[in-house]
């Protein structure tokens, strides 16, 4: 959540640089629907996968309900990708097929 709402690039660098994202082939990022710092906690979790390939870094979005967190996932992808690859500043996120939950409370389990 913090990465999605943090606007200070220096603070982002301080938080993400120790993760050595530039050395990772795949980065998994949990996505929450909370979009503002001052708001109450979010209520839905999904998963963003950032994968390094020959064509650069691609984003893959998995959501057990639909696409409710897609805009948040896109925002996260664009921030994280700049720490994975200095030449690539944006990353298009593709919605992927995944299992669907049958209730309103299992999203965290599906995100795992």
N, C-alpha and C positions, 0 to 999 in steps of 0.2 A: 504494500500500500504506500509506504513512504516514498519509494522511487517514483510512483505515478504522480504524486502531488508535489514533490520537491522541485522548486524552480531554480534554486541556487546550484549552478553547475559545479562549483567548488565543493559544496557539501555532498553532491552526488559522487564526485570523484573520490572524496574522502571515504565514503561508504562503500563504493563499488570496486575501487582499485585493488584493495586487498584480496578480492575474490579471483584475481588473475583471469578475468573473462576472455582476454585476448588469446589465452591458451586453451580454451574449451571448444570442443566440437559441438556439444549440445548443452544448452542452458535451459533449465525448467523453471518457470516463474509462476507461482500461484497468483491468480487474478481475483480481486474482490470488487464488488460493485460500489464500494464507498469511493466517492470521487472528490471529496473536500475534507480538509483537515479538521475543520470545526464541526463537521456533521457527526451524527450518531454512527455507530458501526454498521458495516454493510451486512447484507443477509444472503449473498450468493457467491459461491466460489467456482472458478473454472481454472483451466490450465493453459498457459502459453509455453510453447516449445520454440526455442530459437536454435536453428540448425545451420552449421557452417557447411557449405558445399562449393562446388566449382563455380557456380553462378553468384556466389556471395552468401549472405546470411538470409535465410527464409524463416518466416514465422508461421506457426501452425497452432490453431486455436481449437481447444476441446472444451465443450460445454454440455453438460448433461441435461440442460433444459432447452437451449436454443442458442441465441446470439446476444443475450442481454448484456454480457460484459465485453463484447467485441470492441467497442470504442475505447474502453479502458485498456484492453489488451494491445490495441494498436498504439496507444499512447505509451505504454510500457515498452513495447518493442522498439519504438523509435528512440527511446532514451537508452535502453540497455545496449542496443546494437552499436551505438557510438563508442561503447566501452569494449565491445568485442572486436570491432574493426574500425580503425581510424579513417579509412577511406569511404566507408559506407555510412551515411547519415540517416537513411530511412530504410524501413523494412516493411514490405507488404505482408499482411497477415492473412492466411488462407484458413477458412473454416473447414475443419476435418470431421469426418464421421466418428462417432463414439457412442458408448452405451448411454441410455437415457434413464433418468431416475423416474420412479413411479410415485413419488411423494414430494413433499415440499421441504424435506430436511436432509436428504442424503447427498447434497452437492459436494460437501467436503470429502466424502468417501470416494465419489466419482473423480474428483480432482486429483486425488492421490493415485 
